[in-house]
Amino acid sequence: MLSAAHGPSAQGLEAAPQLLGGSNLEAFIDRIEAACPAAQIEPVLHYSHRKGRETTRMEIERVRLIIEQVRDKFADQQGRQ
């Protein structure tokens, strides 16, 4: 079980959204959230999802926005230091 007491790895779960891809993520996500309630878990499609090119394109755009938000947030934090 992870917690902030487990050091930088667990603290990293709180710092930014964690992108998780694969099938049957619900139980895994539940375990992470139970161990680290502040974790931001963002399920993403598995690379071999077979839902078509349009779904892939939309998922790429969705994930790109998440990454840009995190990048901007951390750039702002670095600017304040």
Sequence and secondary structure as in RCSB ss.txt:
>XXXX:A:sequence
MLSAAHGPSAQGLEAAPQLLGGSNLEAFIDRIEAACPAAQIEPVLHYSHRKGRETTRMEIERVRLIIEQVRDKFA
DQQGRQ
>XXXX:A:secstr
   GGG HHHHHHHHS EEEESSSHHHHHHHHHHH TT  EEEE  TT  S HHHHHHHHHHHHHHHHHHHHHHH
HHHHH 
